[in-house]
């Protein structure tokens, strides 16, 4: 009877060790699988974030280029207006000189007649 108890205990211990070893391997495989899933999810998240940043960067670059073109056009328009202003100012000065001459001549004519 003593041998039967020892054999039963030995079989129980061996079965427990084999079960523990098999469960341990399964648990390790599950942990690795979960880690891979987590890494995959993280990579997907960061990839989406990078794509979003790239799209925002592209939009911002396009807007900056548009603003740069508008700025250059405004500078050209301002330069054209400055040239026109200077021409009109020169013309205005010439007209003022002509008007002064006319007034001087007109004043001399009235002095001579009076």
N, CA, C and O atoms as CSV, one atom per row, in Angstrom:
chain,resi,resn,atom,element,x,y,z
A,1,UNK,N,N,0.824,-1.178,0.000
A,1,UNK,CA,C,0.000,0.000,0.000
A,1,UNK,C,C,0.873,1.247,0.000
A,1,UNK,O,O,0.513,2.273,-0.578
A,2,UNK,N,N,1.938,1.153,0.607
A,2,UNK,CA,C,2.853,2.267,0.651
A,2,UNK,C,C,3.364,2.609,-0.749
A,2,UNK,O,O,3.534,3.779,-1.089
A,3,UNK,N,N,3.605,1.582,-1.547
A,3,UNK,CA,C,4.072,1.780,-2.921
A,3,UNK,C,C,2.986,2.435,-3.761
A,3,UNK,O,O,3.282,3.271,-4.614
A,4,UNK,N,N,1.732,2.064,-3.527
A,4,UNK,CA,C,0.620,2.646,-4.295
A,4,UNK,C,C,0.491,4.134,-3.987
A,4,UNK,O,O,0.222,4.923,-4.893
A,5,UNK,N,N,0.671,4.524,-2.762
A,5,UNK,CA,C,0.588,5.927,-2.375
A,5,UNK,C,C,1.743,6.701,-3.002
A,5,UNK,O,O,1.563,7.816,-3.493
A,6,UNK,N,N,2.908,6.110,-2.981
A,6,UNK,CA,C,4.083,6.771,-3.555
A,6,UNK,C,C,3.901,6.905,-5.060
A,6,UNK,O,O,4.172,7.961,-5.634
A,7,UNK,N,N,3.431,5.810,-5.710
A,7,UNK,CA,C,3.194,5.855,-7.160
A,7,UNK,C,C,2.118,6.883,-7.504
A,7,UNK,O,O,2.274,7.638,-8.463
A,8,UNK,N,N,1.056,6.922,-6.755
A,8,UNK,CA,C,-0.018,7.874,-7.003
A,8,UNK,C,C,0.510,9.301,-6.815
A,8,UNK,O,O,0.196,10.193,-7.603
A,9,UNK,N,N,1.298,9.502,-5.788
A,9,UNK,CA,C,1.866,10.826,-5.540
A,9,UNK,C,C,2.844,11.199,-6.650
A,9,UNK,O,O,2.874,12.339,-7.116
A,10,UNK,N,N,3.642,10.218,-7.063
A,10,UNK,CA,C,4.613,10.453,-8.128
A,10,UNK,C,C,3.921,10.778,-9.447
A,10,UNK,O,O,4.341,11.689,-10.162
A,11,UNK,N,N,2.869,10.041,-9.769
A,11,UNK,CA,C,2.103,10.303,-10.989
A,11,UNK,C,C,1.471,11.702,-10.900
A,11,UNK,O,O,1.465,12.454,-11.874
A,12,UNK,N,N,0.953,12.026,-9.742
A,12,UNK,CA,C,0.350,13.352,-9.551
A,12,UNK,C,C,1.369,14.465,-9.730
A,12,UNK,O,O,1.087,15.489,-10.352
A,13,UNK,N,N,2.549,14.252,-9.179
A,13,UNK,CA,C,3.603,15.264,-9.284
A,13,UNK,C,C,4.060,15.403,-10.733
A,13,UNK,O,O,4.231,16.513,-11.237
A,14,UNK,N,N,4.257,14.257,-11.398
A,14,UNK,CA,C,4.699,14.289,-12.803
A,14,UNK,C,C,3.633,14.978,-13.674
A,14,UNK,O,O,3.958,15.801,-14.530
A,15,UNK,N,N,2.380,14.635,-13.446
A,15,UNK,CA,C,1.283,15.253,-14.209
A,15,UNK,C,C,1.239,16.755,-13.949
A,15,UNK,O,O,1.041,17.545,-14.871
A,16,UNK,N,N,1.421,17.135,-12.714
A,16,UNK,CA,C,1.405,18.563,-12.370
A,16,UNK,C,C,2.558,19.299,-13.035
A,16,UNK,O,O,2.371,20.398,-13.557
A,17,UNK,N,N,3.753,18.705,-13.023
A,17,UNK,CA,C,4.923,19.339,-13.625
A,17,UNK,C,C,4.729,19.480,-15.141
A,17,UNK,O,O,5.020,20.528,-15.717
A,18,UNK,N,N,4.238,18.420,-15.771
A,18,UNK,CA,C,4.006,18.461,-17.233
A,18,UNK,C,C,2.922,19.499,-17.542
A,18,UNK,O,O,3.073,20.268,-18.491
A,19,UNK,N,N,1.860,19.537,-16.782
A,19,UNK,CA,C,0.788,20.514,-16.997
A,19,UNK,C,C,1.312,21.939,-16.793
A,19,UNK,O,O,1.012,22.838,-17.579
A,20,UNK,N,N,2.095,22.131,-15.730
A,20,UNK,CA,C,2.662,23.456,-15.469
A,20,UNK,C,C,3.573,23.890,-16.609
A,20,UNK,O,O,3.514,25.039,-17.046
A,21,UNK,N,N,4.417,22.975,-17.098
A,21,UNK,CA,C,5.330,23.280,-18.187
A,21,UNK,C,C,4.549,23.649,-19.455
A,21,UNK,O,O,4.887,24.623,-20.129
A,22,UNK,N,N,3.500,22.869,-19.783
A,22,UNK,CA,C,2.684,23.143,-20.972
A,22,UNK,C,C,1.945,24.477,-20.822
A,22,UNK,O,O,1.869,25.262,-21.768
A,23,UNK,N,N,1.407,24.722,-19.636
A,23,UNK,CA,C,0.687,25.977,-19.395
A,23,UNK,C,C,1.649,27.158,-19.458
A,23,UNK,O,O,1.301,28.225,-19.966
A,24,UNK,N,N,2.849,26.965,-18.943
A,24,UNK,CA,C,3.856,28.026,-18.972
A,24,UNK,C,C,4.211,28.392,-20.402
A,24,UNK,O,O,4.311,29.572,-20.739
A,25,UNK,N,N,4.402,27.390,-21.239
A,25,UNK,CA,C,4.721,27.653,-22.659
A,25,UNK,C,C,3.566,28.369,-23.348
A,25,UNK,O,O,3.777,29.283,-24.145
A,26,UNK,N,N,2.330,27.942,-23.030
A,26,UNK,CA,C,1.160,28.589,-23.626
A,26,UNK,C,C,1.052,30.032,-23.155
A,26,UNK,O,O,0.763,30.927,-23.950
A,27,UNK,N,N,1.282,30.263,-21.864
A,27,UNK,CA,C,1.226,31.622,-21.326
A,27,UNK,C,C,2.293,32.521,-21.962
A,27,UNK,O,O,2.020,33.678,-22.283
A,28,UNK,N,N,3.504,31.991,-22.144
A,28,UNK,CA,C,4.566,32.762,-22.794
A,28,UNK,C,C,4.174,33.106,-24.234
A,28,UNK,O,O,4.393,34.225,-24.697
A,29,UNK,N,N,3.595,32.130,-24.931
A,29,UNK,CA,C,3.149,32.377,-26.311
A,29,UNK,C,C,2.050,33.439,-26.334
A,29,UNK,O,O,2.035,34.297,-27.216
A,30,UNK,N,N,1.126,33.386,-25.363
A,30,UNK,CA,C,0.059,34.394,-25.287
A,30,UNK,C,C,0.626,35.784,-25.000
A,30,UNK,O,O,0.189,36.774,-25.587
A,31,UNK,N,N,1.599,35.849,-24.095
A,31,UNK,CA,C,2.220,37.128,-23.754
A,31,UNK,C,C,2.918,37.708,-24.979
A,31,UNK,O,O,2.788,38.898,-25.265
A,32,UNK,N,N,3.655,36.872,-25.700
A,32,UNK,CA,C,4.333,37.347,-26.903
A,32,UNK,C,C,3.329,37.808,-27.954
A,32,UNK,O,O,3.538,38.820,-28.622
A,33,UNK,N,N,2.248,37.066,-28.092
A,33,UNK,CA,C,1.204,37.445,-29.038
A,33,UNK,C,C,0.585,38.787,-28.654
A,33,UNK,O,O,0.362,39.635,-29.518
A,34,UNK,N,N,0.309,38.983,-27.379
A,34,UNK,CA,C,-0.246,40.255,-26.904
A,34,UNK,C,C,0.737,41.406,-27.121
A,34,UNK,O,O,0.345,42.506,-27.509
A,35,UNK,N,N,2.014,41.137,-26.864
A,35,UNK,CA,C,3.034,42.165,-27.081
A,35,UNK,C,C,3.093,42.551,-28.554
A,35,UNK,O,O,3.188,43.733,-28.886
A,36,UNK,N,N,3.037,41.557,-29.438
A,36,UNK,CA,C,3.047,41.846,-30.876
A,36,UNK,C,C,1.813,42.645,-31.295
A,36,UNK,O,O,1.908,43.559,-32.115
A,37,UNK,N,N,0.658,42.298,-30.731
A,37,UNK,CA,C,-0.563,43.050,-31.030
A,37,UNK,C,C,-0.429,44.503,-30.563
A,37,UNK,O,O,-0.824,45.435,-31.264
A,38,UNK,N,N,0.132,44.672,-29.372
A,38,UNK,CA,C,0.310,46.029,-28.845
A,38,UNK,C,C,1.285,46.843,-29.706
A,38,UNK,O,O,1.058,48.022,-29.975
A,39,UNK,N,N,2.356,46.200,-30.123
A,39,UNK,CA,C,3.324,46.877,-30.987
A,39,UNK,C,C,2.665,47.243,-32.311
A,39,UNK,O,O,2.858,48.347,-32.820
A,40,UNK,N,N,1.898,46.332,-32.861
A,40,UNK,CA,C,1.205,46.594,-34.131
A,40,UNK,C,C,0.236,47.767,-33.992
A,40,UNK,O,O,0.160,48.623,-34.873
A,41,UNK,N,N,-0.497,47.802,-32.889
A,41,UNK,CA,C,-1.427,48.906,-32.653
A,41,UNK,C,C,-0.672,50.227,-32.499
A,41,UNK,O,O,-1.102,51.257,-33.018
A,42,UNK,N,N,0.450,50.193,-31.788
A,42,UNK,CA,C,1.245,51.409,-31.600
A,42,UNK,C,C,1.812,51.897,-32.932
A,42,UNK,O,O,1.800,53.095,-33.216
A,43,UNK,N,N,2.304,50.973,-33.738
A,43,UNK,CA,C,2.845,51.344,-35.048
A,43,UNK,C,C,1.745,51.950,-35.920
A,43,UNK,O,O,1.970,52.948,-36.604
A,44,UNK,N,N,0.571,51.350,-35.895
A,44,UNK,CA,C,-0.560,51.878,-36.670
A,44,UNK,C,C,-0.918,53.281,-36.195
A,44,UNK,O,O,-1.139,54.175,-37.012
A,45,UNK,N,N,-0.976,53.479,-34.885
A,45,UNK,CA,C,-1.304,54.793,-34.325
A,45,UNK,C,C,-0.285,55.839,-34.761
A,45,UNK,O,O,-0.658,56.916,-35.226
A,46,UNK,N,N,1.009,55.521,-34.611
A,46,UNK,CA,C,2.039,56.483,-34.974
A,46,UNK,C,C,2.077,56.726,-36.477
A,46,UNK,O,O,2.353,57.845,-36.909
A,47,UNK,N,N,1.809,55.713,-37.274
A,47,UNK,CA,C,1.756,55.873,-38.726
A,47,UNK,C,C,0.630,56.846,-39.095
A,47,UNK,O,O,0.815,57.731,-39.930
A,48,UNK,N,N,-0.536,56.673,-38.467
A,48,UNK,CA,C,-1.658,57.583,-38.729
A,48,UNK,C,C,-1.312,59.006,-38.307
A,48,UNK,O,O,-1.643,59.968,-39.001
A,49,UNK,N,N,-0.637,59.131,-37.154
A,49,UNK,CA,C,-0.237,60.459,-36.694
A,49,UNK,C,C,0.750,61.100,-37.673
A,49,UNK,O,O,0.640,62.289,-37.974
A,50,UNK,N,N,1.705,60.325,-38.165
A,50,UNK,CA,C,2.689,60.844,-39.117
A,50,UNK,C,C,2.016,61.250,-40.421
A,50,UNK,O,O,2.369,62.278,-40.999
A,51,UNK,N,N,1.055,60.464,-40.894
A,51,UNK,CA,C,0.332,60.817,-42.112
A,51,UNK,C,C,-0.456,62.109,-41.906
A,51,UNK,O,O,-0.514,62.958,-42.796
A,52,UNK,N,N,-1.061,62.250,-40.730
A,52,UNK,CA,C,-1.808,63.471,-40.431
A,52,UNK,C,C,-0.870,64.677,-40.398
A,52,UNK,O,O,-1.188,65.733,-40.943
A,53,UNK,N,N,0.281,64.512,-39.759
A,53,UNK,CA,C,1.261,65.602,-39.701
A,53,UNK,C,C,1.753,65.938,-41.107
A,53,UNK,O,O,1.908,67.112,-41.446
A,54,UNK,N,N,2.000,64.909,-41.931
A,54,UNK,CA,C,2.460,65.148,-43.301
A,54,UNK,C,C,1.407,65.916,-44.093
A,54,UNK,O,O,1.740,66.833,-44.845
A,55,UNK,N,N,0.146,65.549,-43.929
A,55,UNK,CA,C,-0.924,66.261,-44.640
A,55,UNK,C,C,-1.033,67.706,-44.165
A,55,UNK,O,O,-1.217,68.618,-44.971
A,56,UNK,N,N,-0.918,67.908,-42.863
A,56,UNK,CA,C,-0.972,69.272,-42.333
A,56,UNK,C,C,0.213,70.092,-42.833
A,56,UNK,O,O,0.066,71.266,-43.173
A,57,UNK,N,N,1.380,69.470,-42.874
A,57,UNK,CA,C,2.588,70.150,-43.355
A,57,UNK,C,C,2.421,70.540,-44.815
A,57,UNK,O,O,2.786,71.645,-45.217
A,58,UNK,N,N,1.868,69.631,-45.605
A,58,UNK,CA,C,1.650,69.909,-47.031
A,58,UNK,C,C,0.685,71.081,-47.193
A,58,UNK,O,O,0.931,71.982,-47.995
A,59,UNK,N,N,-0.405,71.071,-46.439
A,59,UNK,CA,C,-1.380,72.160,-46.506
A,59,UNK,C,C,-0.747,73.477,-46.079
A,59,UNK,O,O,-0.947,74.504,-46.728
A,60,UNK,N,N,0.009,73.449,-44.997
A,60,UNK,CA,C,0.658,74.668,-44.501
A,60,UNK,C,C,1.673,75.197,-45.518
A,60,UNK,O,O,1.792,76.407,-45.710
A,61,UNK,N,N,2.397,74.293,-46.163
A,61,UNK,CA,C,3.372,74.693,-47.177
A,61,UNK,C,C,2.671,75.329,-48.365
A,61,UNK,O,O,3.120,76.353,-48.879
A,62,UNK,N,N,1.573,74.728,-48.801
A,62,UNK,CA,C,0.816,75.292,-49.923
A,62,UNK,C,C,0.279,76.674,-49.564
A,62,UNK,O,O,0.330,77.591,-50.384
A,63,UNK,N,N,-0.234,76.827,-48.351
A,63,UNK,CA,C,-0.739,78.126,-47.908
A,63,UNK,C,C,0.393,79.153,-47.832
A,63,UNK,O,O,0.213,80.309,-48.213
A,64,UNK,N,N,1.540,78.733,-47.345
A,64,UNK,CA,C,2.684,79.647,-47.262
A,64,UNK,C,C,3.122,80.069,-48.660
A,64,UNK,O,O,3.447,81.236,-48.878
A,65,UNK,N,N,3.136,79.139,-49.605
A,65,UNK,CA,C,3.504,79.480,-50.980
A,65,UNK,C,C,2.500,80.462,-51.581
A,65,UNK,O,O,2.886,81.406,-52.272
A,66,UNK,N,N,1.229,80.240,-51.320
A,66,UNK,CA,C,0.196,81.153,-51.814
A,66,UNK,C,C,0.384,82.546,-51.209
A,66,UNK,O,O,0.311,83.549,-51.918
A,67,UNK,N,N,0.627,82.603,-49.900
A,67,UNK,CA,C,0.840,83.886,-49.239
A,67,UNK,C,C,2.094,84.579,-49.783
A,67,UNK,O,O,2.115,85.801,-49.933
A,68,UNK,N,N,3.124,83.806,-50.073
A,68,UNK,CA,C,4.356,84.360,-50.620
A,68,UNK,C,C,4.096,84.976,-51.996
A,68,UNK,O,O,4.605,86.056,-52.297
A,69,UNK,N,N,3.304,84.293,-52.834
A,69,UNK,CA,C,2.962,84.835,-54.150
A,69,UNK,C,C,2.152,86.118,-54.010
A,69,UNK,O,O,2.395,87.091,-54.723
A,70,UNK,N,N,1.187,86.117,-53.088
A,70,UNK,CA,C,0.388,87.318,-52.860
A,70,UNK,C,C,1.257,88.471,-52.360
A,70,UNK,O,O,1.069,89.617,-52.769
A,71,UNK,N,N,2.197,88.169,-51.483
A,71,UNK,CA,C,3.111,89.182,-50.957
A,71,UNK,C,C,3.944,89.783,-52.088
A,71,UNK,O,O,4.088,91.001,-52.189
A,72,UNK,N,N,4.490,88.910,-52.936
A,72,UNK,CA,C,5.296,89.400,-54.059
A,72,UNK,C,C,4.460,90.267,-55.001
A,72,UNK,O,O,4.929,91.295,-55.488
A,73,UNK,N,N,3.227,89.846,-55.252
A,73,UNK,CA,C,2.344,90.632,-56.113
A,73,UNK,C,C,2.043,91.981,-55.476
A,73,UNK,O,O,2.018,93.001,-56.164
A,74,UNK,N,N,1.817,91.991,-54.174
A,74,UNK,CA,C,1.556,93.254,-53.478
A,74,UNK,C,C,2.767,94.172,-53.550
A,74,UNK,O,O,2.613,95.382,-53.718
A,75,UNK,N,N,3.958,93.622,-53.426
A,75,UNK,CA,C,5.185,94.427,-53.535
A,75,UNK,C,C,5.296,95.018,-54.938
A,75,UNK,O,O,5.638,96.190,-55.093
A,76,UNK,N,N,5.009,94.209,-55.963
A,76,UNK,CA,C,5.054,94.706,-57.338
A,76,UNK,C,C,4.014,95.815,-57.545
A,76,UNK,O,O,4.298,96.837,-58.169
A,77,UNK,N,N,2.809,95.595,-57.014
A,77,UNK,CA,C,1.760,96.610,-57.136
A,77,UNK,C,C,2.173,97.896,-56.426
A,77,UNK,O,O,1.968,98.995,-56.942
A,78,UNK,N,N,2.753,97.748,-55.243
A,78,UNK,CA,C,3.205,98.917,-54.492
A,78,UNK,C,C,4.278,99.664,-55.269
A,78,UNK,O,O,4.270,100.895,-55.311
A,79,UNK,N,N,5.192,98.940,-55.880
A,79,UNK,CA,C,6.255,99.564,-56.670
A,79,UNK,C,C,5.654,100.317,-57.866
A,79,UNK,O,O,6.066,101.436,-58.172
A,80,UNK,N,N,4.681,99.696,-58.532
A,80,UNK,CA,C,4.011,100.360,-59.659
A,80,UNK,C,C,3.304,101.629,-59.205
A,80,UNK,O,O,3.368,102.662,-59.871
A,81,UNK,N,N,2.625,101.539,-58.054
A,81,UNK,CA,C,1.943,102.726,-57.521
A,81,UNK,C,C,2.939,103.821,-57.143
A,81,UNK,O,O,2.661,105.007,-57.321
A,82,UNK,N,N,4.082,103.426,-56.629
A,82,UNK,CA,C,5.104,104.408,-56.271
A,82,UNK,C,C,5.618,105.127,-57.519
A,82,UNK,O,O,5.821,106.341,-57.499
A,83,UNK,N,N,5.824,104.388,-58.588
A,83,UNK,CA,C,6.266,104.995,-59.850
A,83,UNK,C,C,5.208,105.965,-60.366
A,83,UNK,O,O,5.524,107.080,-60.780
A,84,UNK,N,N,3.938,105.526,-60.338
A,84,UNK,CA,C,2.850,106.412,-60.783
A,84,UNK,C,C,2.766,107.654,-59.906
A,84,UNK,O,O,2.559,108.761,-60.402
A,85,UNK,N,N,2.930,107.462,-58.595
A,85,UNK,CA,C,2.893,108.600,-57.680
A,85,UNK,C,C,3.992,109.599,-58.020
A,85,UNK,O,O,3.748,110.804,-58.074
A,86,UNK,N,N,5.197,109.097,-58.247
A,86,UNK,CA,C,6.323,109.983,-58.571
A,86,UNK,C,C,6.084,110.722,-59.888
A,86,UNK,O,O,6.392,111.908,-60.003
A,87,UNK,N,N,5.536,110.017,-60.877
A,87,UNK,CA,C,5.225,110.676,-62.148
A,87,UNK,C,C,4.180,111.768,-61.955
A,87,UNK,O,O,4.318,112.870,-62.487
A,88,UNK,N,N,3.128,111.456,-61.185
A,88,UNK,CA,C,2.092,112.455,-60.926
A,88,UNK,C,C,2.634,113.626,-60.105
A,88,UNK,O,O,2.244,114.773,-60.326
A,89,UNK,N,N,3.521,113.343,-59.169
A,89,UNK,CA,C,4.124,114.415,-58.369
A,89,UNK,C,C,4.964,115.323,-59.262
A,89,UNK,O,O,4.921,116.546,-59.123
A,90,UNK,N,N,5.734,114.723,-60.185
A,90,UNK,CA,C,6.531,115.521,-61.122
A,90,UNK,C,C,5.619,116.371,-62.005
A,90,UNK,O,O,5.880,117.549,-62.247
A,91,UNK,N,N,4.544,115.743,-62.479
A,91,UNK,CA,C,3.595,116.473,-63.317
A,91,UNK,C,C,2.934,117.600,-62.523
A,91,UNK,O,O,2.719,118.693,-63.047
A,92,UNK,N,N,2.617,117.328,-61.268
A,92,UNK,CA,C,2.017,118.342,-60.407
A,92,UNK,C,C,2.976,119.517,-60.207
A,92,UNK,O,O,2.556,120.672,-60.277
A,93,UNK,N,N,4.242,119.241,-59.962
A,93,UNK,CA,C,5.242,120.303,-59.793
A,93,UNK,C,C,5.349,121.149,-61.061
A,93,UNK,O,O,5.425,122.377,-61.008
A,94,UNK,N,N,5.355,120.446,-62.218
A,94,UNK,CA,C,5.452,121.180,-63.486
A,94,UNK,C,C,4.232,122.074,-63.685
A,94,UNK,O,O,4.355,123.212,-64.137
A,95,UNK,N,N,3.066,121.557,-63.348
A,95,UNK,CA,C,1.854,122.363,-63.480
A,95,UNK,C,C,1.863,123.555,-62.530
A,95,UNK,O,O,1.409,124.641,-62.890
A,96,UNK,N,N,2.375,123.358,-61.327
A,96,UNK,CA,C,2.475,124.460,-60.365
A,96,UNK,C,C,3.416,125.535,-60.906
A,96,UNK,O,O,3.127,126.727,-60.801
A,97,UNK,N,N,4.544,125.112,-61.484
A,97,UNK,CA,C,5.486,126.066,-62.077
A,97,UNK,C,C,4.825,126.836,-63.212
A,97,UNK,O,O,4.988,128.051,-63.328
A,98,UNK,N,N,4.074,126.119,-64.050
A,98,UNK,CA,C,3.362,126.775,-65.149
A,98,UNK,C,C,2.340,127.768,-64.598
A,98,UNK,O,O,2.188,128.872,-65.121
A,99,UNK,N,N,1.647,127.363,-63.542
A,99,UNK,CA,C,0.649,128.236,-62.933
A,99,UNK,C,C,1.299,129.490,-62.349
A,99,UNK,O,O,0.755,130.588,-62.470
A,100,UNK,N,N,2.467,129.326,-61.712
A,100,UNK,CA,C,3.191,130.476,-61.168
A,100,UNK,C,C,3.606,131.422,-62.286
A,100,UNK,O,O,3.484,132.640,-62.162
A,101,UNK,N,N,4.101,130.845,-63.383
A,101,UNK,CA,C,4.491,131.666,-64.529
A,101,UNK,C,C,3.283,132.397,-65.079
A,101,UNK,O,O,3.361,133.581,-65.407
A,102,UNK,N,N,2.189,131.707,-65.177
A,102,UNK,CA,C,0.965,132.320,-65.705
A,102,UNK,C,C,0.503,133.461,-64.804
A,102,UNK,O,O,0.102,134.518,-65.290
A,103,UNK,N,N,0.559,133.244,-63.493
A,103,UNK,CA,C,0.155,134.288,-62.548
A,103,UNK,C,C,1.077,135.496,-62.657
A,103,UNK,O,O,0.624,136.640,-62.613
A,104,UNK,N,N,2.375,135.230,-62.799
A,104,UNK,CA,C,3.328,136.324,-62.919
A,104,UNK,C,C,3.055,137.122,-64.197
A,104,UNK,O,O,3.057,138.352,-64.188
A,105,UNK,N,N,2.821,136.400,-65.293
A,105,UNK,CA,C,2.539,137.080,-66.552
A,105,UNK,C,C,1.221,137.832,-66.471
A,105,UNK,O,O,1.116,138.965,-66.942
A,106,UNK,N,N,0.242,137.219,-65.890
A,106,UNK,CA,C,-1.076,137.840,-65.765
A,106,UNK,C,C,-0.999,139.067,-64.872
A,106,UNK,O,O,-1.658,140.070,-65.147
A,107,UNK,N,N,-0.203,139.007,-63.804
A,107,UNK,CA,C,-0.033,140.140,-62.905
A,107,UNK,C,C,0.672,141.272,-63.603
A,107,UNK,O,O,0.326,142.430,-63.369
A,108,UNK,N,N,1.655,140.998,-64.458
A,108,UNK,CA,C,2.384,142.041,-65.183
A,108,UNK,C,C,1.478,142.703,-66.196
A,108,UNK,O,O,1.567,143.910,-66.417
A,109,UNK,N,N,0.605,141.922,-66.817
A,109,UNK,CA,C,-0.297,142.475,-67.822
A,109,UNK,C,C,-1.286,143.444,-67.181
A,109,UNK,O,O,-1.596,144.484,-67.761
A,110,UNK,N,N,-1.787,143.112,-65.983
A,110,UNK,CA,C,-2.742,143.979,-65.322
A,110,UNK,C,C,-2.054,145.230,-64.803
A,110,UNK,O,O,-2.688,146.284,-64.745
A,111,UNK,N,N,-0.776,145.157,-64.420
A,111,UNK,CA,C,-0.041,146.343,-63.969
A,111,UNK,C,C,0.197,147.288,-65.137
A,111,UNK,O,O,0.111,148.509,-65.001
A,112,UNK,N,N,0.497,146.694,-66.289
A,112,UNK,CA,C,0.758,147.515,-67.471
A,112,UNK,C,C,-0.514,148.194,-67.958
A,112,UNK,O,O,-0.439,149.298,-68.497
A,113,UNK,N,N,-1.651,147.590,-67.794
A,113,UNK,CA,C,-2.913,148.141,-68.270
A,113,UNK,C,C,-3.515,149.126,-67.277
A,113,UNK,O,O,-4.362,149.930,-67.666
A,114,UNK,N,N,-3.143,149.095,-66.111
A,114,UNK,CA,C,-3.803,149.876,-65.092
A,114,UNK,C,C,-3.280,151.167,-64.837
A,114,UNK,O,O,-3.797,151.883,-63.980
